[in-house]
Amino acid sequence: MLPLFGDFAASVAMVKHTTDVIKTTISDLSPSQTPVMTADQPLYAIAKQIQWNMPQGYGEDQFVMMLGGLHIELVALKALGSLLKGRGWVEALTDAGIATPGTAESFLTVSYVRRCRHIHEVTVAALHCLQYRAYNQYEYEIR
């Protein structure tokens, strides 16, 4: 099969074409709605450059550009990692035998998104169980 377009997806021409198609489609379907486009990091950067360099047709008041879900999750996990750094979380994971020290440190910097998401889910589940036990013990002691 031949390529559908001659340019690469990560080119200014293709991102501009994509925004034009989105803008036209949204204006036909819902004229009062502001078009929204999500893209992963490289395409997002190009789209923002188009927005800043051509504000008359693609300005931030006329078009909303958002990072894709993967990058939003990546940033959120990195923020969580910076909050947990130096708080004993790495040592707790290591002492529990869940991860080696190097792997536990990599969770703070989000080397692998899926593994990092999983370990945070495990941590939240463990904290929930501890909170549940503490609450039940407190209730038992009051009676």
N, CA, C and O atoms as a MOPAC input file, in Angstrom:
PM7 MOZYME 1SCF
protein

 N      0.83200 1    -1.18900 1     0.00000 1
 C      0.00000 1     0.00000 1     0.00000 1
 C      0.87100 1     1.24500 1     0.00000 1
 O      1.91900 1     1.29600 1     0.64400 1
 N      0.42200 1     2.21900 1    -0.71900 1
 C      1.12300 1     3.48700 1    -0.74700 1
 C      0.80300 1     4.29000 1     0.50800 1
 O     -0.26600 1     4.11100 1     1.09200 1
 N      1.70100 1     5.16600 1     0.93300 1
 C      1.38000 1     6.01500 1     2.07800 1
 C      0.20800 1     6.93500 1     1.74400 1
 O      0.06000 1     7.38900 1     0.60900 1
 N     -0.61100 1     7.19600 1     2.74100 1
 C     -1.78300 1     8.04500 1     2.54300 1
 C     -1.37500 1     9.49700 1     2.28900 1
 O     -1.97100 1    10.18500 1     1.46000 1
 N     -0.35000 1     9.95200 1     3.01500 1
 C      0.14700 1    11.31900 1     2.85700 1
 C      1.63000 1    11.27500 1     2.54000 1
 O      2.33300 1    10.34700 1     2.94100 1
 N      2.09200 1    12.26200 1     1.83200 1
 C      3.50300 1    12.32900 1     1.46400 1
 C      4.40300 1    12.77600 1     2.58900 1
 O      5.57900 1    12.41400 1     2.60900 1
 N      3.88700 1    13.55700 1     3.53600 1
 C      4.68900 1    14.07700 1     4.64400 1
 C      4.61100 1    13.16000 1     5.85500 1
 O      3.69900 1    12.34400 1     5.98300 1
 N      5.59500 1    13.31500 1     6.74400 1
 C      5.57400 1    12.58900 1     8.00400 1
 C      4.52900 1    13.20200 1     8.92000 1
 O      4.19500 1    14.37900 1     8.78600 1
 N      4.00800 1    12.40600 1     9.85500 1
 C      3.00000 1    12.91000 1    10.79800 1
 C      3.57400 1    14.01200 1    11.67700 1
 O      2.85700 1    14.93200 1    12.07000 1
 N      4.85600 1    13.92500 1    11.98400 1
 C      5.48700 1    14.91400 1    12.85900 1
 C      6.07000 1    16.08300 1    12.06600 1
 O      7.14200 1    16.58500 1    12.40300 1
 N      5.38100 1    16.51100 1    11.03000 1
 C      5.81900 1    17.69200 1    10.28300 1
 C      4.81400 1    18.81000 1    10.52000 1
 O      3.65700 1    18.55800 1    10.85500 1
 N      5.25900 1    20.02300 1    10.34600 1
 C      4.39100 1    21.18200 1    10.55600 1
 C      3.20500 1    21.13700 1     9.58900 1
 O      2.08000 1    21.46000 1     9.96900 1
 N      3.45700 1    20.74100 1     8.35100 1
 C      2.37700 1    20.69700 1     7.36100 1
 C      1.27900 1    19.71700 1     7.76300 1
 O      0.09500 1    20.03000 1     7.63300 1
 N      1.65600 1    18.53700 1     8.24800 1
 C      0.66100 1    17.53900 1     8.62400 1
 C     -0.10500 1    17.93200 1     9.87800 1
 O     -1.31200 1    17.70800 1     9.96200 1
 N      0.58300 1    18.51600 1    10.85200 1
 C     -0.10700 1    18.94300 1    12.07300 1
 C     -1.05500 1    20.09100 1    11.75000 1
 O     -2.16200 1    20.15100 1    12.28400 1
 N     -0.62700 1    20.99800 1    10.88200 1
 C     -1.49800 1    22.10700 1    10.47100 1
 C     -2.70600 1    21.56700 1     9.70800 1
 O     -3.82700 1    22.03100 1     9.91900 1
 N     -2.49200 1    20.60700 1     8.83800 1
 C     -3.59700 1    19.99300 1     8.10400 1
 C     -4.57700 1    19.31700 1     9.07100 1
 O     -5.79200 1    19.44200 1     8.91700 1
 N     -4.04500 1    18.60500 1    10.06000 1
 C     -4.88500 1    17.93800 1    11.05000 1
 C     -5.73100 1    18.93500 1    11.82000 1
 O     -6.92300 1    18.71200 1    12.02700 1
 N     -5.11900 1    20.03900 1    12.24600 1
 C     -5.88600 1    21.05400 1    12.97500 1
 C     -6.95800 1    21.67000 1    12.08600 1
 O     -8.05300 1    21.97800 1    12.55700 1
 N     -6.65000 1    21.85300 1    10.79900 1
 C     -7.65300 1    22.38500 1     9.86600 1
 C     -8.83900 1    21.43800 1     9.72300 1
 O     -9.99000 1    21.87300 1     9.72000 1
 N     -8.55400 1    20.14600 1     9.60600 1
 C     -9.62400 1    19.15400 1     9.47300 1
 C    -10.47800 1    19.12600 1    10.73900 1
 O    -11.70600 1    19.08700 1    10.66000 1
 N     -9.83500 1    19.14600 1    11.89700 1
 C    -10.57500 1    19.14400 1    13.16500 1
 C    -11.42900 1    20.39600 1    13.28400 1
 O    -12.59600 1    20.33100 1    13.66900 1
 N    -10.83300 1    21.54200 1    12.95000 1
 C    -11.54800 1    22.81900 1    13.04300 1
 C    -12.76900 1    22.83500 1    12.11900 1
 O    -13.84700 1    23.27200 1    12.52300 1
 N    -12.60400 1    22.36400 1    10.89100 1
 C    -13.70800 1    22.32300 1     9.93200 1
 C    -14.81300 1    21.38100 1    10.40000 1
 O    -15.99600 1    21.71200 1    10.32600 1
 N    -14.42100 1    20.22200 1    10.87600 1
 C    -15.39800 1    19.23800 1    11.33700 1
 C    -16.20100 1    19.76400 1    12.51900 1
 O    -17.42600 1    19.64700 1    12.54600 1
 N    -15.51800 1    20.33400 1    13.48400 1
 C    -16.20200 1    20.85300 1    14.67900 1
 C    -17.09700 1    22.03400 1    14.31900 1
 O    -18.19800 1    22.16000 1    14.85500 1
 N    -16.63900 1    22.89500 1    13.42100 1
 C    -17.47600 1    24.04700 1    13.04700 1
 C    -18.73600 1    23.60000 1    12.30600 1
 O    -19.76800 1    24.26500 1    12.39700 1
 N    -18.66800 1    22.48600 1    11.57500 1
 C    -19.85800 1    21.95600 1    10.89700 1
 C    -20.81700 1    21.29000 1    11.88200 1
 O    -22.03200 1    21.45900 1    11.78800 1
 N    -20.25600 1    20.52900 1    12.82900 1
 C    -21.09000 1    19.77900 1    13.76600 1
 C    -21.63000 1    20.62700 1    14.90800 1
 O    -22.79800 1    20.51200 1    15.27900 1
 N    -20.77100 1    21.47900 1    15.46400 1
 C    -21.15600 1    22.28600 1    16.61700 1
 C    -20.43300 1    23.63600 1    16.53600 1
 O    -19.35100 1    23.79200 1    17.10300 1
 N    -21.02300 1    24.61000 1    15.83700 1
 C    -20.32800 1    25.86900 1    15.57100 1
 C    -19.87700 1    26.64100 1    16.80700 1
 O    -18.89000 1    27.37300 1    16.74200 1
 N    -20.57100 1    26.49500 1    17.92500 1
 C    -20.20400 1    27.27100 1    19.11000 1
 C    -19.11800 1    26.60400 1    19.95500 1
 O    -18.60900 1    27.20700 1    20.90000 1
 N    -18.76500 1    25.37100 1    19.62200 1
 C    -17.77200 1    24.63200 1    20.41000 1
 C    -16.35400 1    24.95400 1    19.95100 1
 O    -16.09200 1    25.07100 1    18.75400 1
 N    -15.44000 1    25.09600 1    20.91300 1
 C    -14.02700 1    25.30100 1    20.61300 1
 C    -13.40000 1    23.94400 1    20.31400 1
 O    -13.55600 1    23.01400 1    21.10500 1
 N    -12.69900 1    23.81000 1    19.19900 1
 C    -12.07300 1    22.52300 1    18.87800 1
 C    -10.97300 1    22.16700 1    19.87900 1
 O    -10.24500 1    23.03900 1    20.35300 1
 N    -10.86600 1    20.87900 1    20.19300 1
 C     -9.84700 1    20.36800 1    21.10900 1
 C     -9.08200 1    19.26200 1    20.39200 1
 O     -9.68000 1    18.38900 1    19.76300 1
 N     -7.75300 1    19.30600 1    20.49000 1
 C     -6.91600 1    18.28400 1    19.86600 1
 C     -5.94900 1    17.74700 1    20.91600 1
 O     -5.28600 1    18.51800 1    21.61000 1
 N     -5.87200 1    16.42900 1    21.03000 1
 C     -4.88500 1    15.82300 1    21.91400 1
 C     -3.81400 1    15.16500 1    21.06500 1
 O     -4.09200 1    14.61100 1    20.00100 1
 N     -2.58900 1    15.23600 1    21.55500 1
 C     -1.46900 1    14.64600 1    20.82700 1
 C     -0.37500 1    14.28100 1    21.80500 1
 O     -0.25500 1    14.88200 1    22.87300 1
 N      0.42700 1    13.28800 1    21.43400 1
 C      1.56900 1    12.94000 1    22.26100 1
 C      2.65400 1    13.99600 1    22.08300 1
 O      2.56100 1    14.86300 1    21.21500 1
 N      3.67600 1    13.90600 1    22.91500 1
 C      4.66400 1    14.96500 1    23.07200 1
 C      5.21000 1    15.57400 1    21.78100 1
 O      5.13700 1    16.79600 1    21.64800 1
 N      5.74600 1    14.82600 1    20.82500 1
 C      6.33400 1    15.48200 1    19.65400 1
 C      5.31100 1    16.27100 1    18.83200 1
 O      5.59100 1    17.38900 1    18.40100 1
 N      4.13600 1    15.69400 1    18.61700 1
 C      3.10900 1    16.38800 1    17.83900 1
 C      2.52200 1    17.56300 1    18.62400 1
 O      2.16900 1    18.58800 1    18.04100 1
 N      2.42000 1    17.41300 1    19.93700 1
 C      1.92100 1    18.49100 1    20.78500 1
 C      2.84100 1    19.70700 1    20.68300 1
 O      2.37400 1    20.84000 1    20.57200 1
 N      4.14100 1    19.46400 1    20.72100 1
 C      5.11100 1    20.56500 1    20.62600 1
 C      4.97700 1    21.30200 1    19.29500 1
 O      5.03000 1    22.53200 1    19.25700 1
 N      4.80400 1    20.56200 1    18.21500 1
 C      4.62300 1    21.18900 1    16.90100 1
 C      3.31400 1    21.96700 1    16.86000 1
 O      3.26800 1    23.07900 1    16.33400 1
 N      2.24300 1    21.38400 1    17.41500 1
 C      0.94500 1    22.06500 1    17.42800 1
 C      1.00000 1    23.35900 1    18.22700 1
 O      0.40400 1    24.36100 1    17.83200 1
 N      1.71100 1    23.34300 1    19.34600 1
 C      1.83600 1    24.56800 1    20.14400 1
 C      2.64900 1    25.62600 1    19.39100 1
 O      2.34100 1    26.81400 1    19.49100 1
 N      3.67400 1    25.22200 1    18.64100 1
 C      4.44500 1    26.17800 1    17.84300 1
 C      3.56100 1    26.80900 1    16.77600 1
 O      3.65400 1    28.01000 1    16.51900 1
 N      2.70700 1    26.00500 1    16.15600 1
 C      1.76300 1    26.54100 1    15.16400 1
 C      0.83800 1    27.54800 1    15.83400 1
 O      0.56800 1    28.61800 1    15.28900 1
 N      0.35500 1    27.19400 1    17.02100 1
 C     -0.54500 1    28.09000 1    17.74700 1
 C      0.12800 1    29.41500 1    18.06700 1
 O     -0.48200 1    30.47200 1    17.90900 1
 N      1.36300 1    29.37200 1    18.51100 1
 C      2.06200 1    30.58800 1    18.90800 1
 C      2.48500 1    31.42600 1    17.70100 1
 O      2.50300 1    32.65400 1    17.77900 1
 N      2.82600 1    30.77200 1    16.58400 1
 C      3.28400 1    31.50200 1    15.40400 1
 C      2.15400 1    31.96500 1    14.49100 1
 O      2.34900 1    32.87800 1    13.68800 1
 N      0.99100 1    31.35900 1    14.59800 1
 C     -0.16000 1    31.73800 1    13.77200 1
 C     -1.39400 1    31.97400 1    14.65700 1
 O     -2.38100 1    31.24700 1    14.54100 1
 N     -1.34600 1    32.96800 1    15.52600 1
 C     -2.45400 1    33.16600 1    16.47300 1
 C     -3.76000 1    33.60000 1    15.81100 1
 O     -4.82800 1    33.41800 1    16.39600 1
 N     -3.69900 1    34.16800 1    14.60600 1
 C     -4.92800 1    34.62900 1    13.95700 1
 C     -5.85500 1    33.48300 1    13.56800 1
 O     -7.07300 1    33.66000 1    13.59500 1
 N     -5.33300 1    32.33200 1    13.21300 1
 C     -6.18300 1    31.21700 1    12.81400 1
 C     -6.17100 1    30.04400 1    13.78300 1
 O     -7.08800 1    29.22300 1    13.79200 1
 N     -5.11700 1    29.97400 1    14.60400 1
 C     -4.94100 1    28.81100 1    15.48500 1
 C     -4.64100 1    29.22200 1    16.92100 1
 O     -4.11500 1    28.41600 1    17.68900 1
 N     -4.95800 1    30.43400 1    17.29500 1
 C     -4.63600 1    30.95000 1    18.62300 1
 C     -5.25800 1    30.14700 1    19.74900 1
 O     -6.17900 1    29.35800 1    19.53600 1
 N     -4.74400 1    30.35700 1    20.94500 1
 C     -5.21200 1    29.61300 1    22.11000 1
 C     -6.66300 1    29.94100 1    22.45700 1
 O     -7.30800 1    29.18800 1    23.18500 1
 N     -7.17400 1    31.04400 1    21.94900 1
 C     -8.58400 1    31.37600 1    22.17100 1
 C     -9.49800 1    30.69400 1    21.14600 1
 O    -10.71900 1    30.70000 1    21.30000 1
 N     -8.90200 1    30.10400 1    20.09800 1
 C     -9.68200 1    29.47300 1    19.03600 1
 C     -9.51600 1    27.95800 1    18.97300 1
 O    -10.31300 1    27.27200 1    18.33400 1
 N     -8.48800 1    27.43600 1    19.63000 1
 C     -8.16900 1    26.01600 1    19.52000 1
 C     -7.48000 1    25.56900 1    20.80400 1
 O     -6.56200 1    26.24300 1    21.27100 1
 N     -7.90100 1    24.45600 1    21.38100 1
 C     -7.29200 1    23.93500 1    22.60700 1
 C     -6.42200 1    22.73700 1    22.25100 1
 O     -6.89200 1    21.77200 1    21.64700 1
 N     -5.15000 1    22.80900 1    22.63100 1
 C     -4.21700 1    21.70300 1    22.41700 1
 C     -3.94900 1    21.04900 1    23.77200 1
 O     -3.65300 1    21.73200 1    24.75200 1
 N     -4.05400 1    19.72800 1    23.81800 1
 C     -3.81600 1    18.99500 1    25.06400 1
 C     -2.80700 1    17.87800 1    24.83100 1
 O     -2.74300 1    17.28800 1    23.75200 1
 N     -2.01600 1    17.60100 1    25.87500 1
 C     -1.12800 1    16.44500 1    25.82300 1
 C     -1.96600 1    15.17400 1    25.83700 1
 O     -3.05800 1    15.15700 1    26.40500 1
 N     -1.47000 1    14.12600 1    25.22500 1
 C     -2.17200 1    12.84900 1    25.21800 1
 C     -2.17900 1    12.20400 1    26.59300 1
 O     -1.42600 1    12.60400 1    27.48100 1
 N     -3.02500 1    11.21400 1    26.76100 1
 C     -3.20900 1    10.56700 1    28.04500 1
 C     -1.94600 1     9.95600 1    28.62400 1
 O     -1.72500 1    10.03400 1    29.83200 1
 N     -1.11400 1     9.35100 1    27.79200 1
 C      0.12100 1     8.74500 1    28.27500 1
 C      1.02100 1     9.78700 1    28.92300 1
 O      1.58200 1     9.54700 1    29.99200 1
 N      1.15900 1    10.92500 1    28.29200 1
 C      2.04900 1    11.95000 1    28.82500 1
 C      1.46500 1    12.62300 1    30.06500 1
 O      2.21000 1    13.02600 1    30.95800 1
 N      0.15700 1    12.74700 1    30.12700 1
 C     -0.46200 1    13.27300 1    31.33900 1
 C     -0.21100 1    12.31500 1    32.49700 1
 O      0.13500 1    12.74400 1    33.59700 1
 N     -0.38700 1    11.01200 1    32.24900 1
 C     -0.12400 1    10.02000 1    33.29300 1
 C      1.34500 1    10.01700 1    33.69000 1
 O      1.66300 1     9.90400 1    34.87400 1
 N      2.23700 1    10.13800 1    32.72600 1
 C      3.66400 1    10.16400 1    32.99300 1
 C      4.02500 1    11.33500 1    33.89800 1
 O      4.78100 1    11.16600 1    34.85500 1
 N      3.50400 1    12.49700 1    33.61300 1
 C      3.78300 1    13.68700 1    34.43100 1
 C      3.21500 1    13.52100 1    35.83300 1
 O      3.86300 1    13.89200 1    36.81200 1
 N      2.00200 1    12.96300 1    35.93900 1
 C      1.39200 1    12.75600 1    37.25700 1
 C      2.20900 1    11.76600 1    38.08500 1
 O      2.41800 1    11.98400 1    39.27800 1
 N      2.67200 1    10.68400 1    37.46400 1
 C      3.48100 1     9.70700 1    38.19000 1
 C      4.83400 1    10.27800 1    38.59300 1
 O      5.34500 1     9.96100 1    39.66600 1
 N      5.41600 1    11.11700 1    37.74300 1
 C      6.68300 1    11.76600 1    38.10800 1
 C      6.48900 1    12.72400 1    39.27900 1
 O      7.35100 1    12.82300 1    40.15200 1
 N      5.35700 1    13.43000 1    39.29600 1
 C      5.06100 1    14.32800 1    40.42600 1
 C      4.90000 1    13.51200 1    41.70400 1
 O      5.39700 1    13.90400 1    42.76000 1
 N      4.21400 1    12.38700 1    41.61100 1
 C      4.04500 1    11.50800 1    42.76300 1
 C      5.39300 1    10.97500 1    43.22500 1
 O      5.65100 1    10.88900 1    44.42500 1
 N      6.25500 1    10.61600 1    42.27500 1
 C      7.59500 1    10.14200 1    42.61200 1
 C      8.41900 1    11.19500 1    43.32000 1
 O      9.17000 1    10.87900 1    44.24200 1
 N      8.28700 1    12.44900 1    42.89800 1
 C      9.04800 1    13.51300 1    43.57200 1
 C      8.52100 1    13.75200 1    44.99000 1
 O      9.28300 1    14.14000 1    45.87500 1
 N      7.22700 1    13.52300 1    45.20700 1
 C      6.68400 1    13.64900 1    46.56300 1
 C      7.16400 1    12.50900 1    47.46500 1
 O      7.38800 1    12.71200 1    48.65800 1
 N      7.32100 1    11.31700 1    46.89800 1
 C      7.71800 1    10.15200 1    47.68200 1
 C      9.22600 1    10.05100 1    47.89200 1
 O      9.67700 1     9.29600 1    48.75400 1
 N      9.99800 1    10.79000 1    47.12900 1
 C     11.45700 1    10.71300 1    47.21300 1
 C     11.92800 1    11.14200 1    48.60700 1
 O     11.57200 1    12.21300 1    49.09900 1
 N     12.72700 1    10.28700 1    49.22000 1
 C     13.28100 1    10.59100 1    50.53100 1
 C     12.30000 1    10.38500 1    51.68000 1
 O     12.58500 1    10.79400 1    52.80600 1
 N     11.16200 1     9.76500 1    51.42500 1
 C     10.14200 1     9.56100 1    52.46500 1
 C     10.08300 1     8.12000 1    52.95700 1
 O      9.21100 1     7.77900 1    53.75600 1
 N     11.00200 1     7.26200 1    52.49000 1
 C     11.04200 1     5.89100 1    52.96500 1
 C     10.26600 1     4.90400 1    52.11600 1
 O     10.19300 1     3.72100 1    52.45000 1
 N      9.68400 1     5.37500 1    51.02200 1
 C      8.90600 1     4.49000 1    50.16700 1
 C      9.78900 1     3.45700 1    49.48300 1
 O      9.43200 1     2.28100 1    49.40500 1
 N     10.93100 1     3.89200 1    48.99400 1
 C     11.87400 1     2.98100 1    48.32500 1
 C     12.33600 1     1.90900 1    49.30600 1
 O     12.40300 1     0.72900 1    48.96100 1
 N     12.65500 1     2.32600 1    50.53000 1
 C     13.10400 1     1.38100 1    51.54500 1
 C     11.99000 1     0.39900 1    51.91700 1
 O     12.25200 1    -0.78300 1    52.13900 1
 N     10.74700 1     0.88800 1    51.98400 1
 C      9.61500 1     0.01300 1    52.30600 1
 C      9.42200 1    -1.04100 1    51.21700 1
 O      9.17900 1    -2.21000 1    51.51800 1
 N      9.53100 1    -0.63000 1    49.95800 1
 C      9.39900 1    -1.59100 1    48.85700 1
 C     10.52800 1    -2.61400 1    48.88400 1
 O     10.31100 1    -3.79500 1    48.61400 1
 N     11.73000 1    -2.15700 1    49.20900 1
 C     12.89000 1    -3.03900 1    49.26000 1
 C     12.77800 1    -4.00400 1    50.43300 1
 O     13.01000 1    -5.20300 1    50.27500 1
 N     12.42200 1    -3.49000 1    51.61100 1
 C     12.30400 1    -4.33900 1    52.80400 1
 C     11.18900 1    -5.37100 1    52.65800 1
 O     11.29700 1    -6.47900 1    53.18400 1
 N     10.12300 1    -5.01500 1    51.94800 1
 C      9.01500 1    -5.94500 1    51.74000 1
 C      9.33700 1    -6.99700 1    50.68600 1
 O      8.58100 1    -7.95100 1    50.50500 1
 N     10.45200 1    -6.82700 1    49.99300 1
 C     10.84500 1    -7.78800 1    48.96200 1
 C     10.08100 1    -7.61200 1    47.66100 1
 O     10.08400 1    -8.50500 1    46.81400 1
 N      9.43000 1    -6.47200 1    47.49600 1
 C      8.66300 1    -6.20500 1    46.27900 1
 C      9.59100 1    -5.84100 1    45.12500 1
 O      9.34800 1    -6.21900 1    43.97900 1
 N     10.64500 1    -5.11200 1    45.43300 1
 C     11.56600 1    -4.65300 1    44.38600 1
 C     12.97400 1    -4.52800 1    44.94400 1
 O     13.17100 1    -4.40100 1    46.15300 1
 N     13.93800 1    -4.56700 1    44.05400 1
 C     15.32000 1    -4.31000 1    44.44600 1
 C     15.49300 1    -2.80700 1    44.61100 1
 O     14.66400 1    -2.04200 1    44.11700 1
 N     16.54800 1    -2.36100 1    45.29100 1
 C     16.72100 1    -0.91800 1    45.48200 1
 C     16.75700 1    -0.12000 1    44.17100 1
 O     16.18400 1     0.96700 1    44.08900 1
 N     17.42900 1    -0.65900 1    43.15300 1
 C     17.50800 1     0.04800 1    41.86700 1
 C     16.15700 1     0.15000 1    41.17800 1
 O     15.80700 1     1.19300 1    40.62500 1
 N     15.40100 1    -0.94300 1    41.21400 1
 C     14.07300 1    -0.93800 1    40.60500 1
 C     13.14300 1     0.00400 1    41.35700 1
 O     12.36500 1     0.74000 1    40.75000 1
 N     13.23000 1    -0.02700 1    42.68100 1
 C     12.38300 1     0.86100 1    43.48800 1
 C     12.70700 1     2.33300 1    43.20600 1
 O     11.80800 1     3.17200 1    43.15300 1
 N     13.98900 1     2.63700 1    43.02700 1
 C     14.38100 1     4.01500 1    42.66900 1
 C     13.83500 1     4.39300 1    41.30100 1
 O     13.45700 1     5.54400 1    41.08100 1
 N     13.78900 1     3.42700 1    40.37100 1
 C     13.29000 1     3.72700 1    39.02100 1
 C     11.80100 1     4.05800 1    39.03300 1
 O     11.30500 1     4.72000 1    38.12100 1
 N     11.08000 1     3.59900 1    40.06800 1
 C      9.66400 1     3.94500 1    40.17500 1
 C      9.48300 1     5.43300 1    40.44900 1
 O      8.45800 1     6.00800 1    40.08200 1
 N     10.46300 1     6.06200 1    41.08600 1
 C     10.36800 1     7.48400 1    41.38000 1
 C     10.53900 1     8.33100 1    40.12200 1
 O      9.95200 1     9.40600 1    40.00300 1
 N     11.34500 1     7.83900 1    39.19100 1
 C     11.60300 1     8.59600 1    37.96200 1
 C     10.75700 1     8.12800 1    36.79300 1
 O     10.85200 1     8.68400 1    35.69800 1
 N      9.93900 1     7.12300 1    37.00600 1
 C      9.00800 1     6.57300 1    36.01700 1
 C      9.75500 1     6.12100 1    34.75400 1
 O      9.54000 1     6.64300 1    33.66000 1
 N     10.62800 1     5.14400 1    34.94200 1
 C     11.32700 1     4.57400 1    33.79600 1
 C     10.37800 1     3.77300 1    32.91100 1
 O     10.48400 1     3.80100 1    31.68500 1
 N      9.44800 1     3.05800 1    33.54700 1
 C      8.44800 1     2.27800 1    32.82400 1
 C      7.07100 1     2.64700 1    33.37700 1
 O      6.79600 1     2.42300 1    34.55600 1
 N      6.21600 1     3.20300 1    32.54200 1
 C      4.92300 1     3.71600 1    32.99200 1
 C      4.04900 1     2.59400 1    33.54700 1
 O      3.45700 1     2.75200 1    34.61400 1
 N      3.95900 1     1.48200 1    32.85500 1
 C      3.05400 1     0.40800 1    33.28400 1
 C      3.48900 1    -0.17600 1    34.62800 1
 O      2.65600 1    -0.39300 1    35.50800 1
 N      4.78300 1    -0.42800 1    34.78700 1
 C      5.28100 1    -0.95100 1    36.06300 1
 C      5.07200 1     0.05400 1    37.18900 1
 O      4.68900 1    -0.30600 1    38.30200 1
 N      5.32600 1     1.30200 1    36.88100 1
 C      5.18200 1     2.35800 1    37.88900 1
 C      3.71600 1     2.49800 1    38.30900 1
 O      3.42100 1     2.62800 1    39.49800 1
 N      2.80900 1     2.47100 1    37.35200 1
 C      1.37800 1     2.53900 1    37.66000 1
 C      0.98900 1     1.38000 1    38.55700 1
 O      0.26400 1     1.55400 1    39.53600 1
 N      1.48100 1     0.18600 1    38.21300 1
 C      1.13900 1    -1.00600 1    38.98700 1
 C      1.64100 1    -0.90100 1    40.43100 1
 O      0.90800 1    -1.23300 1    41.36200 1
 N      2.86900 1    -0.44800 1    40.62300 1
 C      3.41600 1    -0.38000 1    41.98100 1
 C      2.68300 1     0.66900 1    42.80500 1
 O      2.52700 1     0.50300 1    44.01500 1
 N      2.23200 1     1.74000 1    42.17400 1
 C      1.44800 1     2.73800 1    42.91000 1
 C      0.07300 1     2.18400 1    43.27500 1
 O     -0.45500 1     2.49000 1    44.34400 1
 N     -0.50600 1     1.37700 1    42.39800 1
 C     -1.78100 1     0.72500 1    42.71900 1
 C     -1.61000 1    -0.23900 1    43.88800 1
 O     -2.46900 1    -0.30300 1    44.76700 1
 N     -0.51000 1    -0.98700 1    43.90700 1
 C     -0.22700 1    -1.90800 1    45.00800 1
 C     -0.03900 1    -1.12700 1    46.30000 1
 O     -0.53000 1    -1.53800 1    47.35100 1
 N      0.66200 1    -0.01100 1    46.22900 1
 C      0.89000 1     0.81900 1    47.41000 1
 C     -0.42500 1     1.35300 1    47.96500 1
 O     -0.65300 1     1.31100 1    49.17400 1
 N     -1.28500 1     1.85100 1    47.09300 1
 C     -2.58000 1     2.37400 1    47.53900 1
 C     -3.42600 1     1.26200 1    48.14800 1
 O     -4.09200 1     1.47200 1    49.16300 1
 N     -3.40300 1     0.08600 1    47.53800 1
 C     -4.16400 1    -1.04600 1    48.08300 1
 C     -3.63900 1    -1.43600 1    49.46400 1
 O     -4.42900 1    -1.70600 1    50.36900 1
 N     -2.32500 1    -1.46800 1    49.63600 1
 C     -1.73800 1    -1.80000 1    50.94300 1
 C     -2.09700 1    -0.74600 1    51.98200 1
 O     -2.43300 1    -1.08600 1    53.11600 1
 N     -2.02900 1     0.51900 1    51.61000 1
 C     -2.39900 1     1.58600 1    52.55100 1
 C     -3.87300 1     1.50900 1    52.92200 1
 O     -4.23800 1     1.76700 1    54.06900 1
 N     -4.71500 1     1.16100 1    51.96900 1
 C     -6.14000 1     1.01100 1    52.25400 1
 C     -6.37200 1    -0.12800 1    53.25100 1
 O     -7.15700 1     0.01100 1    54.18900 1
 N     -5.68300 1    -1.25300 1    53.04100 1
 C     -5.81900 1    -2.38400 1    53.96800 1
 C     -5.35100 1    -1.99600 1    55.37000 1
 O     -5.99900 1    -2.34500 1    56.35600 1
 N     -4.24000 1    -1.28400 1    55.46400 1
 C     -3.74100 1    -0.84300 1    56.76900 1
 C     -4.72400 1     0.11400 1    57.44300 1
 O     -4.96400 1     0.02500 1    58.64700 1
 N     -5.28700 1     1.02400 1    56.66100 1
 C     -6.26200 1     1.95400 1    57.21300 1
 C     -7.50900 1     1.21300 1    57.68800 1
 O     -8.05300 1     1.53800 1    58.74400 1
 N     -7.96000 1     0.23600 1    56.93500 1
 C     -9.13800 1    -0.55300 1    57.29700 1
 C     -8.89100 1    -1.31400 1    58.59800 1
 O     -9.74400 1    -1.32800 1    59.48600 1
 N     -7.71700 1    -1.94800 1    58.70600 1
 C     -7.36500 1    -2.67200 1    59.93200 1
 C     -7.29000 1    -1.73200 1    61.13300 1
 O     -7.79600 1    -2.04800 1    62.21000 1
 N     -6.66300 1    -0.59000 1    60.94200 1
 C     -6.53900 1     0.37400 1    62.04300 1
 C     -7.90700 1     0.87100 1    62.48500 1
 O     -8.15200 1     1.02400 1    63.68100 1
 N     -8.78900 1     1.12100 1    61.54600 1
 C    -10.13600 1     1.58200 1    61.89100 1
 C    -10.89600 1     0.50300 1    62.65700 1
 O    -11.54500 1     0.79500 1    63.66200 1
 N    -10.81800 1    -0.74900 1    62.18600 1
 C    -11.50000 1    -1.84600 1    62.87400 1
 C    -10.93400 1    -2.07100 1    64.27200 1
 O    -11.68500 1    -2.35100 1    65.20600 1
 N     -9.62300 1    -1.95100 1    64.42200 1
 C     -8.99900 1    -2.10300 1    65.73800 1
 C     -9.44500 1    -0.97000 1    66.65800 1
 O     -9.71400 1    -1.20700 1    67.83600 1
 N     -9.52500 1     0.22000 1    66.15900 1
 C     -9.97200 1     1.37200 1    66.94200 1
 C    -11.41900 1     1.17600 1    67.38400 1
 O    -11.75500 1     1.43700 1    68.53900 1
 N    -12.27700 1     0.71700 1    66.47400 1
 C    -13.68200 1     0.45200 1    66.79600 1
 C    -13.80200 1    -0.63300 1    67.87100 1
 O    -14.64200 1    -0.53600 1    68.76600 1
 N    -12.95900 1    -1.66100 1    67.77800 1
 C    -13.00500 1    -2.76200 1    68.74400 1
 C    -12.57800 1    -2.27800 1    70.12600 1
 O    -13.16800 1    -2.66900 1    71.13300 1
 N    -11.55100 1    -1.42500 1    70.17500 1
 C    -11.04800 1    -0.92600 1    71.46200 1
 C    -12.03700 1     0.01500 1    72.13400 1
 O    -12.07800 1     0.07400 1    73.36300 1
 N    -12.83000 1     0.74700 1    71.37200 1
 C    -13.80000 1     1.67500 1    71.93600 1
 C    -14.93200 1     0.90900 1    72.62100 1
 O    -15.42500 1     1.33300 1    73.66600 1
 N    -15.34100 1    -0.20600 1    72.04100 1
 C    -16.45500 1    -0.97700 1    72.60600 1
 C    -16.01300 1    -1.67200 1    73.79000 1
 O    -16.79900 1    -2.38000 1    74.41900 1

